[in-house]
Amino acid sequence: MIAALLDPEAIHEAIASEWRDDWGLEVVQETRSTNDAILELTTETPFRALFAEQQTHGRGRRGNEWFSGGPGENLIMSCAYACPWPLPHWNRLTNVVALAVKRTLDDLPPARPLVKWPNDIFLGHRKVAGILIETKVSTGQHSPLAVLGIGINANGSMESMPEPITSTATSIRDVTGTIIDRNLLAATILSQLSAALQQAQNHFADQIDELRQAAYLTGKLIRARLPNGEVRGLAEGLSDEGELLVRLDDGSLRAITSAEEVRVV
């Protein structure tokens, strides 16, 4: 039995009271990409969120397609945020959003979410969520917006996923054995995003400490594909700015700000 479709009023009502008035949101049955369509959603609130039951051209990092599943299965969303941080600090956004998703899944035992740097959330050794952050400018707007795209495998099953992701992905339902209330899941993510973004302005170091405790890659040999080549070494955790620290074969420690792909070897 598939869960009910998303209800914008139910989502809004379930957002934590201290953040509820900050969010304008909309639910659509289908769109090409929520990261693109969010720019068409106008609101006077500090944050705006768009949820879609299905994406026809959803994408992940490196232009990879994001599998959205059927209506009622997963959570596909994008949030637009006029980030007040200095532009050099916008690299922190992926860490902050990953932390918000991780905290949301912490409340769904026996799920024990781990963050695979830079933008994936794992349950066990399988991916349950992905993040895509882009910088966009709306028509008539001079300042850029941070668009926070999040996809979570909620009520789908591994059997319904296409190859090759069926061998690498999972869903909350597969791990917990229960159908997830996606309205509550959506509201919890929006609440956690509000809290994490506010906290990041003065307590980013504390957030990095929390992410270090949930880092999937730490202690693993990895291969990272960068725009200018490849790095192989032992992942040793996160820097104070949320970069991946990799101990290279020559003994040196390298901080990686971004990567096109990171794999465990």
C-alpha positions in Angstrom: 0.0 0.0 0.0 1.5 3.3 -1.1 1.3 6.3 1.2 -1.0 9.2 0.5 0.0 12.1 -1.7 1.6 15.2 -0.2 -0.8 17.8 1.3 0.7 21.3 1.5 -1.6 22.3 4.3 -0.7 19.3 6.4 3.0 20.0 5.8 2.7 23.6 6.7 0.8 22.8 9.9 3.4 20.3 11.0 6.4 22.6 10.7 7.7 23.6 14.1 5.8 26.6 15.3 8.9 28.9 15.6 9.6 28.4 11.9 6.2 27.9 10.4 5.6 31.5 9.3 9.0 31.5 7.5 8.0 29.0 4.9 5.9 29.4 1.7 5.4 26.1 0.0 3.7 24.4 -2.9 3.1 20.8 -4.0 2.9 19.8 -7.7 2.2 16.5 -9.2 4.9 16.6 -11.8 7.7 18.9 -12.9 10.9 18.6 -14.9 13.1 19.6 -12.0 12.2 21.1 -8.7 15.5 23.0 -8.6 14.5 24.8 -11.8 10.8 25.2 -11.0 11.4 26.6 -7.5 12.3 29.9 -9.2 8.7 30.3 -10.4 7.3 30.1 -6.9 6.9 33.6 -5.5 6.4 34.2 -1.8 7.0 37.0 0.7 8.4 34.5 3.3 12.2 34.1 3.9 12.1 30.6 2.6 10.2 28.9 -0.2 9.8 25.2 -0.8 8.5 23.2 -3.8 7.6 19.5 -3.5 6.9 17.3 -6.5 5.4 13.8 -6.6 7.5 13.1 -9.8 10.3 14.7 -11.7 10.8 14.0 -15.4 14.3 15.4 -15.6 15.5 15.3 -12.0 19.3 15.5 -11.7 22.0 14.8 -9.2 25.6 15.9 -9.1 27.6 15.7 -12.4 24.3 15.8 -14.3 23.3 12.3 -13.2 19.6 11.5 -13.3 17.8 11.3 -10.0 15.2 8.4 -9.9 12.0 9.9 -8.4 9.9 6.7 -8.1 6.1 6.7 -8.3 3.6 9.1 -6.7 3.4 8.6 -3.0 6.7 6.9 -2.7 9.6 9.4 -2.2 10.2 12.9 -1.2 11.5 15.3 -3.9 11.9 18.9 -3.0 13.8 22.1 -3.5 14.1 25.1 -1.2 15.1 28.6 -2.3 17.0 30.7 0.3 18.4 34.2 0.0 21.6 33.2 1.8 23.0 36.2 3.8 26.5 34.7 4.2 29.5 36.0 2.4 29.9 34.1 -0.8 33.1 32.3 0.3 31.0 30.7 3.0 28.4 29.3 0.6 30.5 26.2 0.3 29.2 25.4 3.8 25.7 25.0 2.6 26.1 21.4 1.5 27.3 20.4 5.0 24.5 22.3 6.7 21.8 20.8 4.5 23.3 17.3 5.0 23.2 17.8 8.7 19.5 18.8 8.6 18.6 15.7 6.6 20.7 13.5 9.0 19.0 15.0 12.0 15.6 14.3 10.4 16.4 10.7 9.9 17.8 10.4 13.4 14.2 10.5 14.6 13.3 7.3 12.6 14.9 4.4 14.5 16.4 1.9 13.7 17.8 4.2 11.0 21.3 5.4 11.8 22.1 7.9 9.1 25.7 8.6 8.0 26.8 11.5 5.8 28.9 10.5 2.8 30.8 13.6 1.9 29.9 15.8 0.2 26.2 15.3 -0.6 24.8 11.8 0.2 23.1 10.3 3.2 23.6 6.6 3.8 21.7 4.1 5.9 24.1 1.2 6.4 26.2 1.0 3.2 23.4 2.2 0.9 22.3 5.7 -0.2 18.9 6.9 1.0 19.2 10.6 0.1 21.0 13.0 -2.1 21.6 16.8 -2.1 22.1 19.1 -5.0 22.9 22.8 -4.2 22.9 25.3 -7.0 23.1 29.1 -7.2 20.4 30.7 -9.3 19.0 34.1 -10.0 15.2 34.7 -10.4 13.8 37.0 -13.0 13.9 40.6 -11.7 16.1 39.6 -8.8 19.7 41.0 -8.5 21.0 38.8 -5.6 21.6 35.1 -6.2 19.5 32.5 -4.4 20.8 29.3 -3.0 18.6 26.4 -4.3 18.7 23.4 -2.0 17.6 20.3 -3.8 16.9 17.2 -1.7 15.8 13.8 -2.8 14.9 11.1 -0.2 13.9 7.5 -0.8 11.0 7.3 1.6 8.5 4.6 0.7 9.9 3.0 -2.4 11.6 -0.4 -2.3 14.9 -1.6 -3.7 13.0 -4.0 -5.9 11.2 -1.1 -7.7 14.5 0.8 -8.4 16.1 0.5 -11.7 19.6 -0.8 -12.3 22.3 0.1 -11.4 21.0 1.9 -8.3 19.1 -1.1 -7.0 22.4 -2.5 -5.7 23.5 0.8 -4.0 20.3 2.4 -2.8 17.8 1.8 0.0 14.7 3.6 1.4 13.5 4.5 4.8 10.7 2.0 4.5 13.1 -0.8 3.7 15.2 0.0 6.8 12.4 0.7 9.3 9.8 -1.7 7.9 7.0 0.9 8.1 5.4 3.3 5.6 6.6 6.9 6.3 4.2 9.8 6.7 5.7 12.0 4.0 3.9 15.1 5.1 5.5 14.8 8.6 8.9 13.9 7.0 8.7 17.0 4.8 7.7 19.3 7.7 10.5 17.9 9.8 13.1 18.6 7.1 11.9 22.2 6.7 12.1 22.7 10.5 15.5 21.2 10.7 16.7 23.3 7.7 15.5 26.5 9.4 17.3 25.5 12.6 20.5 24.4 11.0 20.8 27.5 8.7 20.3 29.8 11.7 22.8 27.8 13.8 25.4 27.8 11.1 25.8 31.6 11.2 27.5 31.5 14.6 28.0 27.8 15.4 29.3 26.2 12.2 32.2 24.6 14.2 29.7 22.7 16.4 27.9 21.5 13.3 31.2 20.2 11.8 31.8 18.3 15.0 28.4 16.7 14.7 29.1 15.7 11.1 32.5 14.3 12.0 30.6 11.8 14.3 28.4 10.7 11.4 31.0 10.7 8.6 30.7 7.6 6.5 34.1 8.0 4.7 36.4 8.5 7.7 38.9 5.7 8.0 38.2 4.4 4.4 40.5 4.3 1.4 38.8 6.5 -1.2 39.3 7.8 -4.8 38.1 11.3 -5.5 37.7 12.6 -9.0 38.5 16.3 -9.2 38.1 18.7 -12.1 41.9 18.6 -12.6 42.7 15.0 -11.8 42.2 12.3 -9.3 43.1 11.9 -5.6 43.5 8.5 -3.8 44.2 8.1 -0.1 42.8 7.6 3.4 39.9 9.8 4.4 40.7 11.2 7.8 37.6 13.3 8.4 36.5 16.9 7.9 38.4 20.2 8.2 36.9 23.1 10.1 35.4 24.4 6.9 33.8 21.0 6.1 36.4 20.0 3.5 37.3 16.3 3.1 40.8 15.6 4.6 42.7 12.9 2.7 46.0 11.4 3.7 47.9 10.8 0.4 50.4 8.0 -0.3 53.3 10.4 0.3 52.1 11.2 3.8 50.8 14.6 3.1 47.3 15.7 4.1 45.1 17.3 1.4 41.9 19.2 2.0 39.4 18.7 -0.8 36.8 21.5 -1.2 34.7 19.7 -3.9 34.8 16.6 -6.0 32.9 15.3 -9.0 32.8 11.8 -7.5 34.0 10.1 -4.4 34.2 6.3 -4.2 35.4 3.9 -1.5 38.1 1.6 -3.0 
